[in-house]
């Protein structure tokens, strides 16, 4: 994590370049050149966004050097991302509202696409540059100037130890696929708006909430690890629900074909999704399976079930579908011409399943026999 002394000269350099680009945009603001002014204003906006991203990176826990260089290079080349941060980050300082993210993302995308469509002359769209009027270019210049002044008015300070710790936790949490959905959920956003006068208060609230959940989960896990295997009828009491999501390369899945199975089979339920080639399977497992044995027993049961499903339907169901069916490589480059070539296997390594629908008869007649 960099200090303000280390990072502030870089931020100032970005803003200085933004100021120069903006001045150039004003100079060329004339008939026939409005599209040039628009482009220069967009470049200035990108420099403002770059400053914001550099500051965010400075408080973000560092990855391995190779990963860090790759990440920096990736966002430095992402024009829409820099435009978004230039537009949204200063606004966030005033509005403090995460709900505005989609609106500002769309605005950033529109600016970038307009810039690409009008900067160069395109014979297919000879009048594209005329669409950038004086009013339209002036609107972007004024927006950029407003954002630039807001950034220049900011005063940075080093984070104290608690703030630094909370920020590091926050960046790591937003990369966690299990924590990220709640961080940007409606409940979290409403709390962030409630605490808008205290910027670090929302992050602190999130951290304390997750830490309390982790503490309770640990307590529950310790209790469960000490649980003894029950005797008698109690061991058949439902305890666990295990869910898997399968993809089918061979069959389309209709809800009405699952009704009979779900009616007759108690502990394994089949659930359709909006994707007709996808099937969710839920296994209910009893209290006789202790936590320490759950992974092994669950994996064994699932593998047997999937094998039985494939045999009884004469199809292909798995967690994912094969991708390298005609090529095994990512790219092939001709070093003499520096051109990429595509070489594929014909026919593809793919079974022609034809049109096959999952049938209730396969599930009710074949599956119990194979699965048993």
C-alpha positions as CSV (number, residue, x, y, z in Angstrom):
1,X,0.0,0.0,0.0
2,X,1.6,3.3,-1.2
3,X,1.8,6.5,0.9
4,X,0.3,9.8,-0.2
5,X,3.8,11.2,-0.6
6,X,4.5,8.4,-3.2
7,X,1.2,8.6,-5.0
8,X,0.3,12.3,-5.1
9,X,2.8,13.4,-7.7
10,X,1.4,10.7,-10.1
11,X,-2.1,11.9,-9.4
12,X,-1.2,15.5,-10.1
13,X,0.6,14.6,-13.3
14,X,-2.6,12.8,-14.6
15,X,-4.7,15.8,-13.7
16,X,-2.2,18.2,-15.3
17,X,-2.4,16.3,-18.6
18,X,-6.2,16.3,-18.3
19,X,-6.1,20.0,-18.0
20,X,-3.9,20.4,-21.1
21,X,-6.1,18.1,-23.1
22,X,-9.2,20.0,-22.0
23,X,-7.5,23.4,-23.0
24,X,-6.8,21.9,-26.4
25,X,-10.4,20.8,-26.8
26,X,-11.5,24.4,-26.2
27,X,-9.0,25.8,-28.7
28,X,-10.2,23.5,-31.5
29,X,-13.9,24.1,-30.8
30,X,-14.9,25.4,-34.2
31,X,-17.1,24.3,-37.1
32,X,-15.7,21.2,-38.8
33,X,-13.7,20.4,-35.7
34,X,-16.3,19.7,-33.0
35,X,-15.6,15.9,-33.3
36,X,-11.9,16.7,-32.5
37,X,-12.9,18.7,-29.5
38,X,-15.1,15.9,-28.3
39,X,-12.2,13.4,-28.6
40,X,-9.8,15.6,-26.7
41,X,-12.4,16.1,-23.9
42,X,-12.9,12.3,-23.8
43,X,-9.1,11.9,-23.5
44,X,-9.0,14.4,-20.6
45,X,-11.8,12.5,-18.9
46,X,-9.8,9.3,-19.2
47,X,-6.9,11.0,-17.5
48,X,-9.1,12.0,-14.6
49,X,-10.4,8.4,-14.4
50,X,-6.8,7.1,-14.5
51,X,-6.0,9.3,-11.5
52,X,-8.9,7.8,-9.6
53,X,-7.9,4.2,-10.5
54,X,-4.2,4.8,-9.5
55,X,-5.4,6.1,-6.1
56,X,-7.6,3.0,-5.7
57,X,-4.7,0.7,-6.7
58,X,-2.5,2.5,-4.1
59,X,-4.7,1.3,-1.2
60,X,-5.4,-2.1,-2.7
61,X,-3.5,-5.1,-1.3
62,X,-0.8,-6.0,-3.8
63,X,-0.9,-9.2,-5.8
64,X,2.2,-11.1,-7.0
65,X,4.4,-8.7,-9.1
66,X,3.4,-10.5,-12.4
67,X,-0.3,-10.4,-11.6
68,X,0.0,-6.8,-10.5
69,X,1.6,-5.7,-13.8
70,X,-1.0,-7.6,-15.8
71,X,-3.9,-6.0,-13.9
72,X,-2.5,-2.5,-14.2
73,X,-1.9,-3.0,-17.9
74,X,-5.4,-4.3,-18.4
75,X,-7.2,-1.4,-16.9
76,X,-4.8,1.2,-18.4
77,X,-6.0,0.0,-21.8
78,X,-9.7,-0.1,-20.8
79,X,-11.1,3.2,-22.1
80,X,-14.6,2.7,-20.8
81,X,-13.4,1.8,-17.3
82,X,-11.3,5.0,-17.1
83,X,-14.2,7.1,-18.4
84,X,-16.6,5.4,-15.9
85,X,-14.4,6.2,-12.9
86,X,-13.9,9.8,-14.0
87,X,-17.7,10.2,-14.2
88,X,-18.8,8.2,-11.2
89,X,-16.1,8.6,-8.6
90,X,-16.5,12.4,-8.2
91,X,-20.2,12.0,-8.3
92,X,-20.0,9.3,-5.6
93,X,-18.3,11.9,-3.4
94,X,-21.5,13.9,-3.5
95,X,-24.3,11.5,-4.1
96,X,-22.8,8.5,-2.3
97,X,-25.2,6.2,-4.1
98,X,-24.1,2.9,-5.6
99,X,-27.4,2.7,-7.5
100,X,-26.0,5.3,-10.0
101,X,-23.4,2.8,-11.2
102,X,-25.4,1.4,-14.2
103,X,-26.3,4.9,-15.4
104,X,-22.7,6.1,-15.3
105,X,-21.5,2.9,-16.9
106,X,-23.9,3.5,-19.8
107,X,-22.7,7.1,-20.1
108,X,-19.1,6.1,-20.2
109,X,-19.8,3.4,-22.9
110,X,-21.7,6.0,-25.0
111,X,-18.9,8.5,-24.9
112,X,-16.3,5.9,-25.9
113,X,-18.5,4.5,-28.8
114,X,-19.2,8.1,-30.1
115,X,-15.5,8.9,-30.0
116,X,-14.6,5.8,-32.0
117,X,-17.4,6.4,-34.5
118,X,-16.5,10.0,-35.2
119,X,-12.7,10.4,-34.8
120,X,-11.8,8.7,-38.1
121,X,-13.6,9.2,-41.4
122,X,-15.6,6.1,-42.3
123,X,-16.8,5.8,-45.9
124,X,-19.7,3.7,-44.7
125,X,-20.9,6.5,-42.5
126,X,-19.7,9.7,-44.2
127,X,-21.8,12.1,-42.1
128,X,-20.9,10.6,-38.7
129,X,-18.6,13.4,-37.7
130,X,-21.4,16.0,-38.4
131,X,-23.4,14.4,-35.6
132,X,-21.0,16.0,-33.1
133,X,-22.5,19.4,-32.9
134,X,-21.2,22.4,-31.0
135,X,-23.7,21.8,-28.2
136,X,-22.8,18.1,-27.9
137,X,-19.1,18.7,-27.8
138,X,-19.6,21.6,-25.4
139,X,-21.6,19.5,-23.1
140,X,-18.8,16.9,-22.8
141,X,-16.2,19.7,-22.3
142,X,-18.2,21.2,-19.5
143,X,-18.7,17.9,-17.8
144,X,-15.0,17.1,-18.0
145,X,-14.2,20.6,-16.7
146,X,-16.5,20.0,-13.8
147,X,-15.1,16.6,-12.9
148,X,-11.5,18.0,-13.2
149,X,-12.2,20.8,-10.8
150,X,-13.8,18.4,-8.3
151,X,-10.7,16.2,-8.5
152,X,-8.3,19.1,-8.1
153,X,-10.2,20.2,-5.0
154,X,-9.7,16.9,-3.3
155,X,-7.2,16.7,-0.4
156,X,-5.6,13.3,0.2
157,X,-4.3,12.0,3.5
158,X,-2.7,8.8,4.6
159,X,-5.1,6.3,6.1
160,X,-4.7,5.4,9.8
161,X,-4.0,1.9,10.8
162,X,-7.7,0.9,11.2
163,X,-8.7,2.5,7.9
164,X,-5.9,0.8,6.1
165,X,-6.8,-2.5,7.5
166,X,-10.5,-2.0,6.6
167,X,-9.6,-1.0,3.0
168,X,-7.4,-4.0,2.6
169,X,-10.2,-6.2,3.9
170,X,-12.7,-4.5,1.5
171,X,-10.7,-5.1,-1.6
172,X,-10.1,-8.7,-0.8
173,X,-13.8,-9.2,0.1
174,X,-15.0,-7.7,-3.3
175,X,-12.9,-10.4,-5.0
176,X,-14.5,-13.2,-3.0
177,X,-17.4,-14.7,-5.0
178,X,-19.3,-15.6,-1.9
179,X,-19.0,-12.2,-0.3
180,X,-19.3,-10.0,-3.3
181,X,-23.1,-10.5,-4.0
182,X,-24.0,-9.2,-0.5
183,X,-21.6,-6.3,-0.7
184,X,-23.5,-4.9,-3.7
185,X,-27.0,-6.1,-2.6
186,X,-30.0,-3.9,-1.9
187,X,-29.5,-4.1,1.9
188,X,-25.9,-3.2,1.7
189,X,-26.5,-0.3,-0.7
190,X,-29.2,1.1,1.5
191,X,-26.8,0.9,4.5
192,X,-24.2,2.7,2.5
193,X,-26.6,5.5,1.7
194,X,-27.6,5.7,5.4
195,X,-23.9,6.1,6.3
196,X,-23.0,8.4,3.5
197,X,-21.6,11.1,5.8
198,X,-19.1,8.5,7.1
199,X,-17.2,7.0,4.1
200,X,-15.4,4.4,6.2
201,X,-18.4,3.6,8.3
202,X,-20.1,1.4,5.5
203,X,-16.9,-0.6,5.0
204,X,-16.5,-1.0,8.8
205,X,-20.2,-2.1,9.0
206,X,-19.7,-4.7,6.3
207,X,-16.5,-6.1,7.9
208,X,-18.1,-6.4,11.3
209,X,-21.2,-8.1,9.8
210,X,-19.1,-10.7,7.9
211,X,-16.8,-11.3,10.9
212,X,-19.8,-11.9,13.1
213,X,-21.2,-14.3,10.5
214,X,-17.8,-16.1,10.4
215,X,-17.7,-16.3,14.2
216,X,-21.2,-17.9,14.3
217,X,-20.4,-20.3,11.4
218,X,-17.2,-21.4,13.3
219,X,-19.3,-22.0,16.5
220,X,-21.8,-24.1,14.5
221,X,-19.0,-26.0,12.8
222,X,-17.4,-26.9,16.2
223,X,-20.8,-28.0,17.5
224,X,-21.4,-30.1,14.4
225,X,-17.9,-31.7,14.6
226,X,-18.6,-32.8,18.1
227,X,-22.0,-34.3,17.2
228,X,-22.3,-38.1,17.6
229,X,-23.9,-40.3,15.0
230,X,-27.6,-40.7,16.1
231,X,-29.3,-44.1,16.7
232,X,-32.7,-45.4,15.8
233,X,-35.2,-43.4,13.8
234,X,-33.3,-40.1,14.4
235,X,-30.6,-41.0,12.0
236,X,-33.1,-40.8,9.1
237,X,-34.0,-37.2,10.0
238,X,-33.2,-34.7,7.2
239,X,-29.9,-32.8,8.0
240,X,-28.2,-31.7,4.7
241,X,-29.3,-30.5,1.3
242,X,-26.7,-30.9,-1.4
243,X,-27.3,-29.2,-4.8
244,X,-25.5,-29.8,-8.1
245,X,-26.0,-28.1,-11.5
246,X,-25.6,-30.3,-14.6
247,X,-25.3,-29.4,-18.3
248,X,-26.7,-31.7,-21.0
249,X,-25.0,-32.0,-24.4
250,X,-27.6,-34.4,-25.6
251,X,-31.1,-33.7,-24.2
252,X,-33.5,-30.8,-23.8
253,X,-35.2,-30.7,-20.4
254,X,-38.9,-29.9,-20.0
255,X,-40.5,-29.3,-16.6
256,X,-43.4,-31.7,-17.1
257,X,-41.0,-34.7,-17.6
258,X,-39.7,-34.2,-14.1
259,X,-43.1,-34.3,-12.3
260,X,-43.3,-38.0,-12.0
261,X,-39.8,-38.4,-10.6
262,X,-40.3,-35.6,-8.0
263,X,-43.6,-37.2,-7.0
264,X,-42.2,-40.7,-6.5
265,X,-38.7,-40.0,-5.3
266,X,-38.4,-38.4,-1.9
267,X,-34.7,-37.6,-1.3
268,X,-33.6,-36.6,-4.8
269,X,-35.4,-33.7,-6.5
270,X,-34.9,-32.6,-10.2
271,X,-35.4,-28.9,-10.9
272,X,-35.5,-27.3,-14.3
273,X,-34.1,-23.9,-15.1
274,X,-34.6,-21.3,-17.9
275,X,-31.9,-23.1,-19.8
276,X,-33.4,-26.2,-21.4
277,X,-30.0,-28.0,-21.4
278,X,-29.5,-27.5,-17.7
279,X,-30.7,-29.6,-14.7
280,X,-30.4,-28.9,-11.0
281,X,-30.4,-31.9,-8.7
282,X,-31.0,-31.6,-5.0
283,X,-30.0,-34.4,-2.6
284,X,-31.4,-34.6,0.9
285,X,-29.1,-36.4,3.3
286,X,-29.9,-37.6,6.8
287,X,-28.3,-36.9,10.2
288,X,-26.5,-40.2,10.2
289,X,-23.9,-38.6,7.9
290,X,-21.5,-36.5,10.0
291,X,-19.8,-33.4,8.7
292,X,-16.5,-35.1,8.4
293,X,-18.0,-37.7,6.1
294,X,-20.3,-35.4,4.1
295,X,-17.8,-34.6,1.2
296,X,-16.9,-38.2,0.5
297,X,-20.4,-39.6,0.8
298,X,-21.8,-36.7,-1.2
299,X,-19.3,-37.0,-4.0
300,X,-19.8,-40.8,-4.2
301,X,-23.6,-40.5,-4.4
302,X,-23.5,-37.7,-7.0
303,X,-21.1,-39.6,-9.3
304,X,-23.3,-42.7,-9.1
305,X,-26.4,-40.6,-9.9
306,X,-24.8,-38.8,-12.8
307,X,-23.5,-42.1,-14.2
308,X,-27.0,-43.7,-13.9
309,X,-28.6,-40.6,-15.5
310,X,-26.2,-40.9,-18.5
311,X,-26.8,-44.7,-18.9
312,X,-30.6,-44.6,-18.5
313,X,-31.0,-41.7,-21.0
314,X,-28.2,-42.8,-23.4
315,X,-27.1,-39.2,-23.2
316,X,-24.5,-36.9,-21.8
317,X,-25.0,-35.0,-18.5
318,X,-22.0,-33.4,-16.7
319,X,-21.0,-30.4,-14.7
320,X,-19.7,-28.6,-17.8
321,X,-19.7,-29.2,-21.6
322,X,-16.6,-30.0,-23.7
323,X,-15.2,-26.8,-25.4
324,X,-12.2,-28.0,-27.4
325,X,-14.2,-30.1,-29.9
326,X,-12.5,-28.8,-33.0
327,X,-9.3,-27.1,-31.7
328,X,-7.0,-27.8,-28.8
329,X,-5.1,-24.5,-28.9
330,X,-5.8,-20.9,-28.1
331,X,-3.9,-19.3,-31.1
332,X,-1.5,-20.3,-33.9
333,X,0.6,-17.5,-35.4
334,X,2.6,-17.6,-38.7
335,X,5.9,-16.1,-37.6
336,X,6.9,-15.2,-41.2
337,X,3.7,-13.1,-41.9
338,X,2.9,-12.3,-38.2
339,X,-0.7,-13.4,-39.0
340,X,-2.9,-15.7,-36.9
341,X,-4.3,-18.8,-38.6
342,X,-7.1,-21.0,-37.6
343,X,-6.9,-24.8,-38.2
344,X,-9.8,-26.9,-37.0
345,X,-10.6,-30.6,-37.0
346,X,-13.4,-31.5,-39.4
347,X,-15.7,-33.1,-38.4
348,X,-15.7,-31.8,-34.8
349,X,-15.1,-34.3,-31.9
350,X,-18.8,-34.0,-31.1
351,X,-21.5,-36.6,-31.1
352,X,-24.5,-35.8,-33.3
353,X,-27.2,-36.4,-30.7
354,X,-30.1,-35.2,-32.9
355,X,-33.2,-33.9,-31.1
356,X,-33.5,-35.7,-27.8
357,X,-35.9,-34.7,-25.0
358,X,-35.5,-36.0,-21.5
359,X,-38.4,-38.5,-21.0
360,X,-40.3,-39.3,-17.8
361,X,-40.1,-43.0,-18.7
362,X,-36.3,-43.0,-18.8
363,X,-36.3,-41.4,-15.3
364,X,-39.0,-43.6,-13.7
365,X,-38.3,-46.9,-15.4
366,X,-34.5,-46.9,-16.1
367,X,-33.0,-44.7,-13.5
368,X,-34.1,-46.6,-10.3
369,X,-32.8,-49.8,-11.8
370,X,-29.4,-48.4,-12.8
371,X,-29.0,-46.1,-9.8
372,X,-30.0,-48.9,-7.4
